[in-house]
Amino acid sequence: MEILRERGVEFDVIEYLDHPLEKADFERFLSLLGNPPADLVRKDKNFKALGLNESDYTTPDAVVAVLLEHPKLMQRPIIIRGNRAVIARPSETLLELLDD
């Protein structure tokens, strides 16, 4: 968010744990990202604690299903501008959207 503020870019923050996302939201993210669907899922300690297998979450449908059930596994932040999106991790990744 700091990069956006420094550049004077207005933005909205969606607190997705307080306001759960719907299937259509995840499908939109996947359609706008240039990444493989699996990149939207965090493979962190929570993923491992749930006993999930990375190879099971490579298709858009599987990614959407797991994120609907376990929203904390969503890789974030996701920055959307126009018809493109990036997973801004590291934060400098969002410069791809701002410099277009």
Contact map, one row per residue, 1 for C-alpha under 8 A:
1111100000000000000000000000000000000000000000000000000000000000000000000000000000000000000000000000
1111110000000000000000000000000000000000000000000000000000000000000000000000000000000000000000000000
1111111000000000000000000000000000000000000000000000000000000000000000000000000000000000001100000000
1111111111100000000000000000000000000000000000000000000000000000000000000000000000000000000000000000
1111111111000000000000000000000000000000000000000000000000000000000000000000000000000000000000000000
0111111110000000000000000000000000000000000000000000000000000000000000000000000000000000000000000000
0011111110000000000000000000000000000000000000000000000000000000000000000000000000000000000000000000
0001111111000000000000000000000000000000000000000000000000000000000000000000000000000000000000000000
0001111111100000000000000000000000000000000000000000000000000000000000000000000000000000000000000000
0001100111110000000000000000000000000000000000000000000000000000000000000000000000000000000000000000
0001000011111000000000000000000000000000000000000000000000000000000000000000000000000000000000000000
0000000001111100000000000000000000000000000000000000000000000000000000000000000000000000000000000000
0000000000111110000000000000000000000000000000000000000000000000000000000000000000000000000000000000
0000000000011111001000000000000000000000000000000000000000000000000000000000000000000000000000000000
0000000000001111111000000000000000000000000000000000000000000000000000000000000000000000000000000000
0000000000000111111110000000000000000000000000000000000000000000000000100000000000000000000000000000
0000000000000011111100000000000000000000000000000000000000000000000000110000000000000000000000000000
0000000000000011111100000000000000000000000000000000000000000000000000000000000000000000000000000000
0000000000000111111110000000000000000000000000000000000000000000000000000000000000000000000000000000
0000000000000001111111000000000000000000000000000000000000000000000000100000000000000000000000000000
0000000000000001001111101100000000000000000000000000000000000000000100000000000000000000000000000000
0000000000000000000111111100000000000000000000000000000000000000000100000000000000000000000000000000
0000000000000000000011111110000000000000000000000000000000000001000100000000000000000000000000000000
0000000000000000000001111111000000000000000000000000000000000000000000000000000000000000000000000000
0000000000000000000011111111100000000000000000000000000000000000000000000000000000000000000000000000
0000000000000000000011111111110000000000000000000000000000000001001000000000000000000000000000000000
0000000000000000000000111111111000000000000000000000000000010001000000000000000000000000000000000000
0000000000000000000000011111111100000000000000000000000000000000000000000000000000000000000000000000
0000000000000000000000001111111110000000000000000000000000000000000000000000010000001000000000000000
0000000000000000000000000111111111101001000000000000000000010000000000000000000000000000000000000000
0000000000000000000000000011111111000000000000000000000000000000000000000000000000000000000000000000
0000000000000000000000000001111111000000000000000000000000000000000000000000000100111100000000000000
0000000000000000000000000000111111100000000000000000000000000000000000000000000000011110000000000000
0000000000000000000000000000011111110000000000000000000000000000000000000000000000011100000000000000
0000000000000000000000000000010011111010000000000000000000000000000000000000000000000000000000000000
0000000000000000000000000000000001111111000000000000000001000000000000000000000000000000000000000000
0000000000000000000000000000010000111111100000000000000011110010000000000000000000000000000000000000
0000000000000000000000000000000000011111100000000000000011110010000000000000000000000000000000000000
0000000000000000000000000000000000111111110000000000000000000000000000000010000000000000000000000000
0000000000000000000000000000010000011111110000000000000000000010000000000111000000000010000000000000
0000000000000000000000000000000000001111111000000000000010000010001000001110000000000000000000000000
0000000000000000000000000000000000000011111100100000000000000000000000001110000000000000000000000000
0000000000000000000000000000000000000000111111110000010000000000000000001000000000000000000000000000
0000000000000000000000000000000000000000011111110000000000000000000000001000000000000000000000000000
0000000000000000000000000000000000000000001111111000000000000000000000000000000000000000000000000000
0000000000000000000000000000000000000000001111111100000000000000000000001000000000000000000000000000
0000000000000000000000000000000000000000011111111111000000000000000000001000000000000000000000000000
0000000000000000000000000000000000000000001111111111100000000000000000000000000000000000000000000000
0000000000000000000000000000000000000000000011111111000000000000000000000000000000000000000000000000
0000000000000000000000000000000000000000000001111111000000000000000000000000000000000000000000000000
0000000000000000000000000000000000000000000000111111100000000000000000000000000000000000000000000000
0000000000000000000000000000000000000000000000111111110100000000000000000000000000000000000000000000
0000000000000000000000000000000000000000000000010011111110000000000000000000000000000000000000000000
0000000000000000000000000000000000000000001000000001111111000000000000000000000000000000000000000000
0000000000000000000000000000000000000000000000000000111111000000000000000000000000000000000000000000
0000000000000000000000000000000000000000000000000001111111000100000000000000000000000000000000000000
0000000000000000000000000000000000001100100000000000111111110110010000000000000000000000000000000000
0000000000000000000000000000000000011100000000000000011111110110000000000000000000000000000000000000
0000000000000000000000000000000000001100000000000000000011111110000000000000000000000000000000000000
0000000000000000000000000010010000001100000000000000000011111111000000000000000000000000000000000000
0000000000000000000000000000000000000000000000000000000000111111100000000000000000000000000000000000
0000000000000000000000000000000000000000000000000000000111111111110000000000000000000000000000000000
0000000000000000000000000000000000001101100000000000000011111111111000000000000000000000000000000000
0000000000000000000000100110000000000000000000000000000000011111111100000000000000000000000000000000
0000000000000000000000000000000000000000000000000000000000001111111110000000000000000000000000000000
0000000000000000000000000000000000000000000000000000000010000111111111100000000000000000000000000000
0000000000000000000000000100000000000000100000000000000000000011111111111100000000000000000000000000
0000000000000000000011100000000000000000000000000000000000000001111111100000000000000000000000000000
0000000000000000000000000000000000000000000000000000000000000000111111100000000000000000000000000000
0000000000000000000000000000000000000000000000000000000000000000011111111100000000000000000000000000
0000000000000001100100000000000000000000000000000000000000000000011111111100000000000000000000000000
0000000000000000100000000000000000000000000000000000000000000000001001111100000000000000000000000000
0000000000000000000000000000000000000000111101100000000000000000001001111110000000000000000000000000
0000000000000000000000000000000000000001110000000000000000000000001001111111000000000000000000000000
0000000000000000000000000000000000000011110000000000000000000000000000001111110000000010000000000000
0000000000000000000000000000000000000001000000000000000000000000000000000111110000000011100000000000
0000000000000000000000000000000000000000000000000000000000000000000000000011111000000011100000000000
0000000000000000000000000000100000000000000000000000000000000000000000000011111100001111000000000000
0000000000000000000000000000000000000000000000000000000000000000000000000000111110001111000001000000
0000000000000000000000000000000100000000000000000000000000000000000000000000011111111100000000000000
0000000000000000000000000000000000000000000000000000000000000000000000000000001111111000000000001000
0000000000000000000000000000000000000000000000000000000000000000000000000000000111111000000000000000
0000000000000000000000000000000100000000000000000000000000000000000000000000000111111000000000000000
0000000000000000000000000000000111000000000000000000000000000000000000000000000111111100000000001000
0000000000000000000000000000100111000000000000000000000000000000000000000000011111111110000000001000
0000000000000000000000000000000111000000000000000000000000000000000000000000011100011111000011001000
0000000000000000000000000000000010000001000000000000000000000000000000000011111000001111100011000000
0000000000000000000000000000000000000000000000000000000000000000000000000001111000000111111111000000
0000000000000000000000000000000000000000000000000000000000000000000000000001100000000011111110000000
0000000000000000000000000000000000000000000000000000000000000000000000000000000000000001111110000000
0010000000000000000000000000000000000000000000000000000000000000000000000000000000000001111111000000
0010000000000000000000000000000000000000000000000000000000000000000000000000000000000001111111100000
0000000000000000000000000000000000000000000000000000000000000000000000000000000000000111111111110000
0000000000000000000000000000000000000000000000000000000000000000000000000000001000000111001111111100
0000000000000000000000000000000000000000000000000000000000000000000000000000000000000000000111111110
0000000000000000000000000000000000000000000000000000000000000000000000000000000000000000000011111111
0000000000000000000000000000000000000000000000000000000000000000000000000000000010011100000001111111
0000000000000000000000000000000000000000000000000000000000000000000000000000000000000000000001111111
0000000000000000000000000000000000000000000000000000000000000000000000000000000000000000000000111111
0000000000000000000000000000000000000000000000000000000000000000000000000000000000000000000000011111
